[in-house]
């Protein structure tokens, strides 16, 4: 039996041959089989297509997108830092990193010119137009040669035995975006044609932080860490969350050869950082830094710090320390494991805790005036060195007090006189005065790292704590605390918070803080500080602005011991004294007594005078022009003298401010001290007390 019989196709012809109809049936059967096979296949295809389209559509669509899409970060910019006049202090800038492929460069063919192929490739890359080298040329060439030598050794090792890959990317520099980038790309194409090989990889976009004014204001503005994740110090650190950018994620659909099929879509949105405008003015900052440097050179000091502020609202106009960190120094010190070396070169207005010396005396004066003292009240001063209340501690002045009154005590900076006032006030009033003005408490300035200082709690005060605190010892303060305290006096008695971030929508300079002292008391304190500059310890400072201020010179306490020959000289002044618009402070640490001396009247005060003269003439500030039209200051003295001789004496005023009575010259005591002695800050060379 064969297959024909099985299919019924081999029935014998009665005449001994095949029946022709059998062939027809066979053909029909084959046709049927093919038809049903095709039909079944079609059904299977339809079912599969339906499954792909209806059931597995999302899965295969996603696979297709992944196979023909690419993702990349969308660039976002960190917020800009802008000064008070709209000048940009810090901003992001797009550049492109340029590199060389040392493996490709080593395989450049010889062109018969006699120059080594590798040398030809290196020279061509480093000569690209617009390229700014990251390092000296010789350093870059050495790195490329070392990479080529390493690759050559690696090529001798079988691929299966290699533990590292070939070096094919050595950064050499960067090019600015825009026109420079286009010129470099054109030159890159020509170079590749000449060399017969691509030796420069695709340019890599890099966002760099740019500081248009270089190192000016570095300590205030700050800088970024190398990975741009956070600021290292200054505004860049304090406002990092507001300035920080958030990159987005882009998806780009392409065809099989990488050509774009449609515009890229942003799967994760990007966010640009917020711009921060500062009250700092870069012109005023440059002036401050130059004056600090000049002061350090003249005085031989270890460090000089300064701050300029608007006393009405606490806006910081300039702040700095010299010598200070240059941009990049902090990262280098951190990498070397020596971050502690950076602290003395950072903003000492925030970090320096010091005993302020005689600049505390105007604060004690306000407490005395509030408790019923008058300028003409006498003080118990009869010598350059004396004791009180049978204690062994001796209080000393650099000269015999000429004007033995409350006013004269401040004007001539008498330690003995201010101790007498403090004794009569009592420790509760003195302690309350110091803490009310904010000493020993952070100011809340918007910069990182502010120190607290310390005012000893009242319950721990001894009799010698009271006397020492009256002339600026036994307490620890920061310069920014002192300038805030003086701002309260300057603005009429209201508190302010020193700050750098500025709200440009606020133009009103009306003082609106909490009241600390009455306006009349603040006016009298300003008058006393004006007398300091006119006839007191600051009379040699001079200047062209109506400045009021106070000198202070304090011995430095190192490890609990006061060291002879080491002083901190400080001065705070504001102008115009009747309605101050700018206040400035300069602190000179360890001035050399052999140069200009160590007293503040000869070291710190001239710097403040130069600062106020400069900032009051800065662009957009019309104070100096207004000062030139004011009534001379001597007129105030003449008017007060006339008022004193009048039978109907009454308090006089100037520009709506209370002008206290002047002291009768007949009450002033003769002095054997020289005029130079009377210009000194009043701090004693040494003192003794009963422990």
C-alpha positions as CSV (number, residue, x, y, z in Angstrom):
1,X,0.0,0.0,0.0
2,X,1.3,3.4,-0.9
3,X,0.3,7.0,-0.4
4,X,-1.8,7.0,-3.5
5,X,-3.9,4.1,-2.3
6,X,-4.3,5.8,1.0
7,X,-5.6,8.9,-0.7
8,X,-7.7,6.8,-3.0
9,X,-5.9,7.9,-6.1
10,X,-4.5,4.5,-7.4
11,X,-7.7,2.7,-8.3
12,X,-7.0,0.6,-11.3
13,X,-8.5,1.5,-14.6
14,X,-10.7,-1.4,-15.8
15,X,-8.8,-1.1,-19.1
16,X,-5.5,-1.4,-17.2
17,X,-4.6,2.4,-16.8
18,X,-5.2,5.4,-14.6
19,X,-8.6,7.2,-14.4
20,X,-8.1,10.9,-15.6
21,X,-10.6,12.0,-13.0
22,X,-8.1,11.0,-10.3
23,X,-5.7,13.7,-11.4
24,X,-8.4,16.2,-11.1
25,X,-9.3,15.2,-7.5
26,X,-5.6,15.4,-6.6
27,X,-5.4,18.9,-7.9
28,X,-8.5,19.9,-6.0
29,X,-7.2,18.4,-2.8
30,X,-3.8,20.2,-3.0
31,X,-5.6,23.5,-3.7
32,X,-7.8,22.9,-0.6
33,X,-4.8,22.2,1.6
34,X,-3.0,25.3,0.4
35,X,-6.1,27.4,0.9
36,X,-6.7,26.2,4.4
37,X,-3.1,26.6,5.3
38,X,-3.1,30.2,4.0
39,X,-6.4,30.9,5.8
40,X,-5.0,29.5,9.1
41,X,-1.9,31.5,8.7
42,X,-3.9,34.6,8.1
43,X,-6.0,34.0,11.1
44,X,-2.9,33.5,13.2
45,X,-1.4,36.7,11.9
46,X,-4.6,38.6,12.5
47,X,-4.8,37.3,16.1
48,X,-1.1,38.2,16.7
49,X,-1.6,41.7,15.3
50,X,-4.6,42.1,17.4
51,X,-2.7,41.0,20.5
52,X,0.2,43.4,19.7
53,X,-2.1,46.3,19.0
54,X,-4.6,45.8,21.8
55,X,-2.8,43.8,24.5
56,X,0.9,44.4,24.2
57,X,0.8,47.9,22.5
58,X,2.1,49.9,25.5
59,X,5.0,47.4,26.1
60,X,6.3,47.4,22.6
61,X,5.7,51.1,22.1
62,X,7.9,51.7,25.2
63,X,10.6,49.4,23.8
64,X,10.6,51.2,20.5
65,X,11.0,54.5,22.2
66,X,13.9,53.3,24.2
67,X,15.6,51.9,21.1
68,X,15.2,55.1,19.2
69,X,15.4,57.8,21.9
70,X,18.2,59.4,23.9
71,X,18.0,61.3,27.2
72,X,20.1,64.3,28.3
73,X,20.2,66.9,31.1
74,X,18.7,70.3,30.3
75,X,21.0,73.0,31.6
76,X,19.7,75.4,34.3
77,X,21.4,78.5,35.6
78,X,22.2,79.3,39.2
79,X,20.7,82.6,40.4
80,X,22.7,85.8,39.9
81,X,24.0,87.9,42.7
82,X,23.5,91.6,42.0
83,X,24.8,94.7,43.9
84,X,22.7,97.6,45.1
85,X,23.1,99.5,41.8
86,X,22.2,96.5,39.6
87,X,25.8,95.4,38.7
88,X,26.2,91.7,38.4
89,X,28.6,90.2,41.1
90,X,28.2,86.5,40.2
91,X,26.5,84.7,37.4
92,X,26.6,81.4,35.5
93,X,28.4,81.4,32.2
94,X,28.2,78.6,29.5
95,X,31.6,77.4,28.3
96,X,32.7,74.2,26.4
97,X,35.4,71.9,27.6
98,X,38.0,71.1,24.9
99,X,40.0,67.8,25.0
100,X,42.3,65.7,22.9
101,X,42.2,62.0,22.2
102,X,45.8,60.9,22.8
103,X,45.2,57.5,21.3
104,X,44.0,59.0,18.0
105,X,46.7,61.7,18.1
106,X,49.4,59.0,18.4
107,X,48.0,57.3,15.2
108,X,48.2,60.4,13.0
109,X,50.1,59.6,9.8
110,X,53.3,61.3,8.8
111,X,52.8,64.0,6.2
112,X,56.5,64.1,5.2
113,X,57.0,67.6,6.7
114,X,59.6,66.4,9.1
115,X,57.4,67.2,12.2
116,X,56.5,64.2,14.3
117,X,52.8,63.3,13.8
118,X,52.1,63.5,17.6
119,X,53.7,66.9,17.8
120,X,51.7,68.1,14.8
121,X,48.5,66.9,16.4
122,X,49.3,68.5,19.8
123,X,50.3,71.8,18.3
124,X,47.2,71.9,16.1
125,X,44.9,71.3,19.1
126,X,46.5,73.8,21.4
127,X,46.5,76.4,18.6
128,X,42.7,76.3,18.1
129,X,41.2,79.8,18.1
130,X,39.4,80.9,21.3
131,X,40.9,78.1,23.4
132,X,41.7,79.1,27.0
133,X,44.2,76.6,28.4
134,X,43.4,75.2,31.9
135,X,47.1,74.8,32.8
136,X,50.4,76.0,31.4
137,X,51.2,74.6,28.0
138,X,54.1,72.5,29.1
139,X,52.0,70.8,31.8
140,X,49.3,69.9,29.3
141,X,51.9,68.6,26.8
142,X,53.5,66.4,29.5
143,X,50.1,64.9,30.4
144,X,49.4,64.1,26.8
145,X,52.8,62.5,26.3
146,X,52.3,60.4,29.5
147,X,48.9,59.2,28.3
148,X,50.4,58.3,24.9
149,X,53.2,56.3,26.5
150,X,50.7,54.5,28.8
151,X,48.5,53.6,25.8
152,X,51.5,52.3,23.9
153,X,52.4,50.0,26.8
154,X,48.7,48.9,27.1
155,X,48.5,48.0,23.4
156,X,51.2,45.4,23.9
157,X,48.9,43.5,26.2
158,X,46.3,41.2,24.7
159,X,42.8,42.6,25.0
160,X,41.6,39.7,27.2
161,X,44.4,40.4,29.7
162,X,43.9,44.2,30.0
163,X,42.8,45.5,33.4
164,X,42.3,49.1,32.3
165,X,41.1,50.8,29.1
166,X,43.0,53.2,26.8
167,X,43.1,56.9,27.7
168,X,41.1,58.7,25.1
169,X,40.2,62.0,26.8
170,X,42.6,64.6,28.2
171,X,41.0,68.0,28.9
172,X,43.2,70.9,27.7
173,X,41.0,74.0,28.2
174,X,37.7,75.6,27.4
175,X,36.1,78.0,24.9
176,X,33.4,80.5,25.5
177,X,30.0,79.9,24.0
178,X,28.8,81.9,21.0
179,X,31.2,83.3,18.4
180,X,34.3,81.8,19.9
181,X,32.7,78.3,19.9
182,X,31.8,78.6,16.2
183,X,35.3,79.7,15.2
184,X,36.8,76.8,17.1
185,X,34.5,74.3,15.6
186,X,35.4,75.5,12.1
187,X,39.1,75.3,12.9
188,X,38.6,71.8,14.4
189,X,37.0,70.5,11.2
190,X,40.0,71.8,9.2
191,X,42.5,70.3,11.6
192,X,40.8,66.9,11.3
193,X,41.0,67.1,7.5
194,X,44.7,68.0,7.7
195,X,45.5,65.2,10.1
196,X,43.3,62.6,8.5
197,X,41.9,61.6,11.8
198,X,39.6,63.1,14.5
199,X,41.7,64.0,17.5
200,X,39.3,66.4,19.3
201,X,36.3,64.8,20.9
202,X,32.9,66.4,20.9
203,X,32.9,69.6,22.9
204,X,31.4,69.1,26.4
205,X,29.2,71.9,27.7
206,X,30.2,73.2,31.1
207,X,28.5,75.9,33.2
208,X,31.1,78.0,35.1
209,X,30.4,80.5,37.9
210,X,31.8,83.9,36.8
211,X,32.6,86.8,39.1
212,X,33.0,89.9,36.9
213,X,34.8,91.9,39.6
214,X,37.4,89.2,40.3
215,X,38.3,88.9,44.0
216,X,36.4,92.1,45.1
217,X,34.0,91.2,47.8
218,X,35.0,87.6,47.9
219,X,34.4,87.3,51.6
220,X,30.9,88.6,51.3
221,X,29.8,87.1,48.0
222,X,31.5,83.7,48.6
223,X,32.2,81.0,46.1
224,X,31.0,77.6,45.0
225,X,32.4,74.2,45.8
226,X,34.0,72.4,42.8
227,X,30.9,70.3,42.1
228,X,28.6,73.4,42.3
229,X,26.4,71.6,44.8
230,X,26.7,74.2,47.5
231,X,28.4,77.5,48.3
232,X,31.6,77.4,50.5
233,X,30.9,80.6,52.4
234,X,29.3,84.0,52.1
235,X,26.1,84.7,50.2
236,X,26.7,81.7,48.0
237,X,26.4,79.5,51.1
238,X,23.7,81.4,53.1
239,X,21.3,81.7,50.2
240,X,22.3,78.4,48.5
241,X,18.7,77.1,48.5
242,X,17.4,80.1,46.7
243,X,20.3,80.4,44.3
244,X,20.6,76.7,43.5
245,X,19.4,75.5,40.1
246,X,17.6,72.2,39.3
247,X,18.5,70.6,36.1
248,X,15.8,69.0,33.9
249,X,15.7,65.7,31.9
250,X,15.2,65.9,28.1
251,X,14.0,63.0,25.8
252,X,14.8,63.1,22.1
253,X,13.2,60.7,19.5
254,X,15.6,59.7,16.7
255,X,15.6,57.4,13.7
256,X,17.9,54.4,13.2
257,X,20.8,56.6,12.3
258,X,20.3,59.1,15.1
259,X,18.5,61.9,13.2
260,X,16.0,63.8,15.2
261,X,12.4,62.9,14.5
262,X,10.7,65.5,16.6
263,X,11.4,68.2,19.1
264,X,12.8,67.1,22.5
265,X,10.4,66.8,25.4
266,X,11.2,67.7,29.0
267,X,10.3,64.7,31.1
268,X,11.6,66.4,34.3
269,X,11.2,70.2,34.3
270,X,14.2,72.4,35.0
271,X,14.3,75.3,37.5
272,X,16.6,78.3,37.3
273,X,17.9,79.7,40.6
274,X,16.5,82.8,42.1
275,X,18.4,86.1,41.7
276,X,19.6,87.8,44.9
277,X,20.1,91.5,45.1
278,X,22.4,92.8,47.8
279,X,22.6,96.1,49.6
280,X,26.3,95.9,49.1
281,X,27.7,98.3,46.5
282,X,30.8,97.1,44.6
283,X,32.2,100.6,44.3
284,X,31.9,101.1,48.1
285,X,33.4,97.6,48.6
286,X,36.4,98.4,46.5
287,X,36.9,101.6,48.4
288,X,36.7,99.7,51.8
289,X,39.2,97.0,50.7
290,X,41.7,99.5,49.5
291,X,41.5,101.5,52.7
292,X,41.8,98.4,54.8
293,X,45.0,97.4,52.9
294,X,46.4,100.9,53.2
295,X,45.7,100.9,57.0
296,X,47.4,97.6,57.5
297,X,50.5,98.8,55.7
298,X,50.6,102.1,57.7
299,X,50.0,100.5,61.1
300,X,51.9,97.2,60.7
301,X,48.8,95.4,62.1
302,X,48.1,91.7,61.9
303,X,44.6,92.2,60.5
304,X,42.3,95.1,59.7
305,X,38.5,94.7,59.3
306,X,35.8,97.2,58.4
307,X,32.1,97.5,57.8
308,X,29.9,100.3,56.3
309,X,26.2,100.3,57.0
310,X,23.0,102.3,56.7
311,X,22.0,103.0,60.3
312,X,18.4,103.6,59.4
313,X,17.5,100.1,58.2
314,X,20.7,98.0,58.7
315,X,21.6,97.6,55.1
316,X,25.3,96.6,54.8
317,X,26.9,98.7,52.1
318,X,30.4,97.2,52.4
319,X,32.3,94.7,54.6
320,X,35.7,93.1,54.5
321,X,38.9,92.0,56.2
322,X,42.5,92.4,55.1
323,X,44.3,90.1,54.5
324,X,41.4,88.0,53.5
325,X,40.8,84.8,51.5
326,X,41.2,85.1,47.8
327,X,38.8,83.1,45.6
328,X,39.8,79.4,45.6
329,X,41.9,79.7,48.8
330,X,39.3,78.0,51.0
331,X,39.1,75.0,48.8
332,X,42.8,74.6,48.7
333,X,43.1,74.8,52.5
334,X,40.3,72.2,52.8
335,X,42.1,69.9,50.3
336,X,45.3,70.2,52.4
337,X,43.4,69.4,55.6
338,X,44.1,72.9,57.1
339,X,40.6,74.6,57.1
340,X,41.4,76.2,60.5
341,X,43.9,78.5,58.8
342,X,41.1,80.1,56.8
343,X,39.2,81.5,59.9
344,X,41.6,84.5,60.6
345,X,41.2,85.5,56.9
346,X,37.5,85.4,56.8
347,X,35.0,88.2,57.8
348,X,36.2,89.3,61.2
349,X,33.2,91.5,61.6
350,X,31.3,88.3,62.3
351,X,34.0,86.0,63.7
352,X,36.1,88.2,65.9
353,X,35.1,88.3,69.5
354,X,36.9,91.0,71.4
355,X,36.8,93.2,74.4
356,X,35.6,96.5,72.9
357,X,37.3,99.0,75.1
358,X,36.1,102.6,75.2
359,X,33.6,102.3,72.4
360,X,31.2,101.0,75.1
361,X,31.2,104.3,76.9
362,X,28.5,106.0,74.8
363,X,26.2,103.1,75.6
364,X,26.8,103.6,79.3
365,X,26.2,107.3,78.8
366,X,22.7,106.6,77.4
367,X,21.9,104.5,80.6
368,X,23.1,107.4,82.8
369,X,21.0,109.9,80.9
370,X,17.9,107.7,81.1
371,X,18.4,107.5,84.9
372,X,18.5,111.2,85.5
373,X,22.1,112.1,85.0
374,X,22.9,115.4,83.2
375,X,25.8,116.3,81.0
376,X,27.1,118.9,83.6
377,X,26.9,116.5,86.6
378,X,30.4,116.1,88.1
379,X,32.3,112.9,88.3
380,X,34.6,111.8,91.1
381,X,37.9,112.1,89.2
382,X,40.9,113.7,91.0
383,X,43.9,111.9,89.6
384,X,45.2,109.9,86.6
385,X,45.2,106.8,88.9
386,X,42.8,106.2,91.7
387,X,40.7,103.6,93.6
388,X,37.0,103.4,94.6
389,X,35.2,102.1,97.7
390,X,38.4,101.0,99.5
391,X,39.2,98.3,96.9
392,X,42.8,97.8,95.9
393,X,42.1,97.9,92.2
394,X,43.5,101.0,90.6
395,X,41.9,102.6,87.6
396,X,44.1,104.6,85.3
397,X,43.7,107.2,82.6
398,X,46.3,108.1,80.0
399,X,45.8,111.8,81.0
400,X,44.1,113.8,83.8
401,X,40.5,114.5,82.9
402,X,40.1,118.1,82.1
403,X,36.3,118.3,81.9
404,X,35.3,116.5,85.1
405,X,31.6,116.0,84.1
406,X,29.5,113.2,82.6
407,X,29.9,114.7,79.1
408,X,33.7,115.2,79.6
409,X,34.1,111.6,80.7
410,X,32.9,110.4,77.3
411,X,34.5,113.2,75.2
412,X,37.9,112.6,76.8
413,X,37.4,108.9,77.2
414,X,38.1,108.7,81.0
415,X,38.1,105.2,82.5
416,X,37.9,106.6,86.0
417,X,35.0,108.8,85.2
418,X,33.0,106.1,83.5
419,X,33.6,103.7,86.4
420,X,32.3,106.4,88.8
421,X,29.1,106.7,86.6
422,X,28.8,102.9,86.5
423,X,29.1,102.6,90.3
424,X,26.3,105.1,90.8
425,X,24.1,103.4,88.2
426,X,24.5,99.9,89.7
427,X,25.1,96.6,88.0
428,X,21.5,96.0,87.1
429,X,21.3,99.2,85.0
430,X,24.7,98.6,83.3
431,X,23.9,95.0,82.5
432,X,20.5,95.9,81.2
433,X,22.1,98.6,79.0
434,X,24.6,96.2,77.4
435,X,22.0,93.5,76.7
436,X,19.4,96.0,75.5
437,X,21.8,97.2,72.9
438,X,22.3,93.6,71.8
439,X,25.8,92.8,73.0
440,X,26.4,89.2,73.6
441,X,23.6,88.2,71.2
442,X,23.8,87.4,67.5
443,X,22.5,90.1,65.2
444,X,20.8,87.8,62.7
445,X,22.9,89.1,59.8
446,X,22.3,86.9,56.7
447,X,25.8,85.5,56.5
448,X,27.0,82.1,57.9
449,X,29.2,81.7,61.0
450,X,28.3,84.7,63.1
451,X,29.7,84.4,66.7
452,X,27.6,85.2,69.7
453,X,30.0,87.0,72.0
454,X,29.3,87.0,75.7
455,X,27.9,89.3,78.4
456,X,28.3,87.6,81.8
457,X,24.9,86.8,83.4
458,X,23.8,89.4,85.9
459,X,23.8,86.9,88.8
460,X,27.6,86.2,88.2
461,X,28.6,89.9,88.3
462,X,31.1,91.0,90.9
463,X,32.0,94.5,91.8
464,X,35.0,94.4,89.5
465,X,32.8,93.0,86.7
466,X,30.7,96.1,86.9
467,X,33.7,98.5,86.8
468,X,35.4,96.6,83.9
469,X,32.3,96.4,81.8
470,X,31.9,100.2,82.0
471,X,35.0,100.7,79.9
472,X,34.7,97.7,77.7
473,X,36.3,94.8,79.5
474,X,34.9,91.6,81.0
475,X,32.6,91.3,77.9
476,X,33.0,89.7,74.5
477,X,31.4,91.3,71.5
478,X,31.7,91.2,67.7
479,X,32.3,94.3,65.5
480,X,28.9,93.8,63.9
481,X,27.2,93.8,67.3
482,X,28.9,97.1,68.1
483,X,28.0,98.8,64.9
484,X,24.4,97.7,65.4
485,X,24.4,99.2,68.9
486,X,25.8,102.5,67.5
487,X,23.1,102.4,64.7
488,X,20.5,102.6,67.5
489,X,22.0,105.9,68.7
490,X,22.5,107.2,65.1
491,X,18.9,106.5,63.9
492,X,17.1,108.0,66.9
493,X,16.8,105.0,69.2
494,X,15.3,102.1,67.2
495,X,16.7,98.6,66.7
496,X,17.9,97.4,63.3
497,X,19.0,94.0,61.9
498,X,22.1,94.2,59.8
499,X,21.4,92.5,56.5
500,X,22.8,92.1,53.0
501,X,19.7,91.0,51.0
502,X,17.9,94.0,49.6
503,X,14.3,94.4,48.6
504,X,14.4,96.9,45.7
505,X,10.7,97.6,46.1
506,X,11.3,99.3,49.5
507,X,12.6,102.8,49.0
508,X,11.3,104.4,52.2
509,X,14.2,104.8,54.7
510,X,11.9,105.5,57.7
511,X,13.2,103.8,60.8
512,X,10.6,101.3,61.9
513,X,12.3,99.0,64.4
514,X,11.5,98.5,68.0
515,X,12.4,101.4,70.2
516,X,15.4,100.8,72.4
517,X,16.1,104.2,73.9
518,X,14.1,107.5,73.7
519,X,14.8,109.7,70.7
520,X,16.0,112.6,73.0
521,X,18.6,110.3,74.7
522,X,19.9,109.2,71.3
523,X,20.2,112.9,70.2
524,X,22.2,113.7,73.3
525,X,24.5,110.7,72.7
526,X,25.1,111.8,69.1
527,X,26.0,115.3,70.4
528,X,28.5,113.8,72.8
529,X,30.1,111.7,70.1
530,X,30.3,114.8,67.9
531,X,32.1,116.5,70.7
532,X,34.6,113.6,70.8
533,X,35.5,114.5,67.2
534,X,35.5,118.2,67.8
535,X,37.4,118.6,71.0
536,X,38.0,115.1,72.4
537,X,40.1,112.0,71.6
538,X,39.1,112.2,67.9
539,X,39.8,115.9,67.2
540,X,43.0,115.2,65.2
541,X,41.1,113.0,62.7
542,X,39.7,115.9,60.8
543,X,37.9,115.3,57.5
544,X,35.3,117.0,55.3
545,X,32.1,115.4,56.7
546,X,30.2,116.2,59.9
547,X,31.2,113.0,61.6
548,X,30.5,111.8,65.1
549,X,32.2,108.8,66.6
550,X,34.1,107.2,69.4
551,X,37.6,105.8,69.8
552,X,38.4,102.6,71.6
553,X,41.8,100.9,72.4
554,X,41.8,97.6,74.4
555,X,44.5,95.3,75.5
556,X,44.4,91.8,74.0
557,X,43.6,89.0,76.4
558,X,45.5,85.9,75.3
559,X,44.8,82.7,77.3
560,X,43.4,84.7,80.2
561,X,46.3,87.2,80.4
562,X,46.5,90.8,79.2
563,X,49.7,91.1,77.0
564,X,51.7,94.3,77.0
565,X,52.2,95.7,73.5
566,X,49.2,93.8,71.9
567,X,46.1,95.9,71.4
568,X,42.9,96.0,69.5
569,X,42.1,99.6,68.2
570,X,38.6,100.3,67.0
571,X,36.6,103.3,65.9
572,X,32.9,103.8,65.0
573,X,31.7,106.9,63.3
574,X,28.6,108.1,61.4
575,X,27.7,111.1,59.2
576,X,26.1,113.5,58.9
577,X,26.0,113.5,62.7
578,X,22.6,115.2,63.0
579,X,20.8,112.8,60.6
580,X,23.2,110.0,59.9
581,X,22.9,108.1,56.6
582,X,26.1,106.0,56.8
583,X,27.9,104.4,59.8
584,X,31.3,102.8,59.6
585,X,33.6,100.8,61.9
586,X,37.2,99.8,61.5
587,X,39.0,97.3,63.8
588,X,42.8,97.2,63.8
589,X,44.2,94.0,65.4
590,X,47.7,94.2,66.9
591,X,48.9,97.5,65.4
592,X,52.7,98.0,65.7
593,X,53.3,100.7,68.4
594,X,56.6,101.6,66.7
595,X,54.8,102.8,63.5
596,X,51.7,105.0,64.1
597,X,51.1,104.0,67.6
598,X,48.3,101.7,68.8
599,X,45.7,104.2,69.8
600,X,42.5,104.2,67.7
601,X,42.7,107.9,67.0
602,X,45.8,107.3,65.0
603,X,45.0,103.9,63.5
604,X,41.3,103.1,63.0
605,X,39.7,106.6,63.1
606,X,41.5,107.9,60.0
607,X,40.3,104.9,58.1
608,X,36.7,105.5,59.1
609,X,37.0,109.2,58.1
610,X,38.2,108.1,54.6
611,X,35.5,105.6,54.3
612,X,32.7,108.0,55.2
613,X,34.1,110.7,52.9
614,X,34.2,108.1,50.1
615,X,30.8,106.5,50.4
616,X,29.0,109.8,50.9
617,X,30.4,110.8,47.5
618,X,29.6,107.5,45.8
619,X,27.3,107.4,42.7
620,X,23.7,108.0,43.6
621,X,24.4,109.5,47.1
622,X,23.7,113.2,47.4
623,X,24.6,113.5,51.1
624,X,27.9,115.3,50.5
625,X,26.2,118.0,48.3
626,X,23.6,118.5,51.0
627,X,26.3,118.8,53.7
628,X,28.0,121.6,51.8
629,X,24.8,123.6,52.1
630,X,24.3,123.0,55.9
631,X,24.9,125.6,58.6
632,X,28.5,125.2,59.9
633,X,28.8,123.1,63.1
634,X,30.4,125.9,65.0
635,X,27.0,127.7,64.8
636,X,25.6,125.1,67.2
637,X,28.2,126.1,69.8
638,X,27.5,129.8,69.4
639,X,23.8,129.2,69.6
640,X,24.1,127.1,72.8
641,X,26.4,129.7,74.4
642,X,23.8,132.4,73.6
643,X,21.1,130.2,75.0
644,X,23.1,129.6,78.2
645,X,23.4,133.3,78.9
646,X,19.7,134.0,78.3
647,X,17.5,134.4,81.3
648,X,14.8,132.3,79.5
649,X,17.0,129.4,78.7
650,X,15.4,126.6,76.8
651,X,16.6,123.5,75.0
652,X,17.8,124.2,71.5
653,X,17.2,122.1,68.5
654,X,18.8,121.5,65.2
655,X,16.9,119.9,62.3
656,X,14.2,118.7,64.8
657,X,16.8,117.0,67.0
658,X,17.5,117.8,70.7
659,X,20.9,119.6,71.2
660,X,22.0,119.2,74.8
661,X,23.5,122.0,76.8
662,X,27.2,122.7,76.5
663,X,29.3,122.7,79.6
664,X,30.4,125.9,81.2
665,X,34.1,126.4,80.3
666,X,34.7,127.7,83.8
667,X,34.0,124.3,85.3
668,X,36.8,122.7,83.2
669,X,39.9,121.8,85.3
670,X,43.5,122.7,84.3
671,X,45.5,119.7,83.0
672,X,49.2,119.0,83.1
673,X,48.8,116.5,80.3
674,X,50.1,117.3,76.9
675,X,47.7,117.7,73.9
676,X,49.0,114.4,72.5
677,X,48.0,112.6,75.7
678,X,44.5,114.0,75.4
679,X,44.2,112.5,71.9
680,X,44.7,108.9,73.2
681,X,41.9,106.5,73.8
682,X,42.0,106.6,77.6
683,X,42.8,102.9,78.2
684,X,45.3,102.3,81.1
685,X,48.6,100.6,80.7
686,X,47.7,98.2,83.6
687,X,45.4,98.0,86.5
688,X,45.2,96.1,89.7
689,X,42.1,94.8,91.6
690,X,41.2,92.7,94.6
691,X,40.4,89.2,93.5
